[in-house]
Amino acid sequence: MRGPAEESCVLVDGPWTHRFVSANGSRFHVVEAGTGPLVLLLHGFPEFWWAWNDLLPALADAGYRAVAVDMRGYGASDKPPRGYDGYTLAADVTGLIRALGERTAAIVGAGSGGMVGWTAAAFHPAMVRRLVVLGAAHPLRLRTALVVDPRGQGAAATPTLRFQVPRYEHVLTRHDAALVGDLLTRWGGDAWVAGPDFAPYAARCREAMQIPQAAFCAMEGYRWSFRSVLRLHGYRFVKLMQRPTPVPTLQLHGGADRAILARTAQGSGRYVSGPYEWRLLDGIGHFPHRETPEYVLGEILRWVK
């Protein structure tokens, strides 16, 4: 067994610049490439900014300022003990847009980062120019599906329901975070899991999750989403999320996604009053940005133009 990982393990060299910016009361690690209109990339669980290492330079080459962020609690960003509620995570996004010197951004969010993208577009539509969501249902669609589809989405959510157990972060980081690799395997499409990208990617995600406090912080967002159901601020959150967003939204979802079922995600368009498109990707799992990066790049470029 090795000791805990250092934050420096996520400061990977490449055709990009690493820097730290202060936003919404926290310090965020961002990775930047290119100049032009801002495209802000939000990773999901159990990933970190490296989720976008293929797309960052490609977006830069296409004439965009691509910025991938380590979300609150992940990678080399700050890991405060609280702030993992929907309100604060959405404010992190808009704070980052301002801290990067911009008034608006196109947001691309994957998995739990896609949920944050949905929330930012609902709460702060004037600052989100376009939204691309990968492998994420609208938060209210997911909430409904957990109740009305217990054998489908309810069963699929079993691994994240376990995150409610106190100190479960120690289970997540045990044996060099073997569970992170298991979840990537379970949720990823079969072709990707069997392919050459998977093992090195899983190894990076496992190492990043062993940075002190990262696993605890990663759990907290899931814990809030369940704890908030019976609380006033959770009720307010639902009321605010019920307003359809005017932000033009493209939703790409893997037909083989075993974390968020396609039938759960499919009704999300009812929460968009602006232009909306849905694309179902055959044979793709929960990580379209890793599993079919060329296709995802083409769709992002089409949408943000």
Residue, then its C-alpha position, 0 to 999 in steps of 0.5 A: m500500500r502506498g501513502p496518500a497521493e499528492e495534489s501534484c499528481v494531477l498537474v500533468d504537462g501537455p499543450w495547456t496551462h495550469r493555473f489557480v483562480s479564486a471564485n465563490g470563496s474557494r481556489f480552483h485548479v483550472v487547465e486552459a488552452g486556446t483563445g476565443p469564446l470560453v468553453l468551460l468543461l465540468h468533469g463528473f465522478p469519479e474523474f477530475w480535469w483529465a476527463w477532458n485531456d483529449l478535447l482541450p487541445a482539439l477545442a483550442d485548435a477549433g478557435y475556442r478558449a477551453v478551460a477544464v476545471d477540477m470541481r470543488g473537492y477534486g484534484a488540486s482544487d480546494k477541499p472545504p468540508r461544505g459547499y457541495d449543495g446544488y446552489t453552491l456548485a452552480a455559483d462555483v460555475t458562474g464565479l469561475i466564468r467571472a474569475l476567468g474574465e468572461r461574462t458568459a460561457a458555453i458549458v460542457g458537463a459530464g455525469s455529476g458535472g452535467m447535473v451542475g451544468w443543468t443547475a447553472a443553466a436554470f439558476h443563472p441562464a444569462m451567464v450560460r451561452r450554450l449547454v452540452v450535457l453528457g451522461a446526465a439526466h436533469p436533476l428532477r428527472l433523476r429524482t422522479a426516476l428513483v421513485v417511479d423506476p425502482r428496478g431500473q434507475g433505483a437499482a442502477a443508483t445502488p453504488t451511489l446510494r451506498f455513499q450515504v453510509p458515514r465514512y464510506e470514503h474509506v471504502l472508496t480509497r481502500h486498496d489504492a481506490a480499487l472501487v473507483g476502477d470498479l465503478l468506471t468498469r461498471w458504468g463504462g461501455d464494453a468497448w471502451v473498458a476493453g480498449p487501450d484508453f481504459a487502464p491508464y485512465a482508470a489509474r489516473c482517476r484512482e490516484a486522484m481520488q487518493i488525494p487527502q479529502a478528495a473522496f470525502c468531498a466527492m461523497e458530499g455532493y451525493r449526500w446532499s442530494f439525498r439529505s436535501v429531499l426532506r429539508l426546506h432548502g431542498y424544497r426551494f431547490v426543486k421549485l427553482m429547478q422546475r422553471p424551464t431554462p432558456v439556455p440552448t441545450l444539447q443532451l448526449h446520452g449513451g444507450a449502454d449507460r448503466a449509471i444514469l439509464a437512457r430512459t431516465a435522461q430522456g425526459s429532461g427536455r421538458y425543463v428546457s424552453g430554448p432550443y433543445e436536442w437529444r442524441l442517443l449514442d448506441g453502445i456508449g456507456h456513462f463516459p461519452h467524452r472518453e468513449t467516443p471523443e471525436y464524435v463528442l467533439g464534433e457535436i460540441l463544436r456544432w452546438v457552441k457555434 
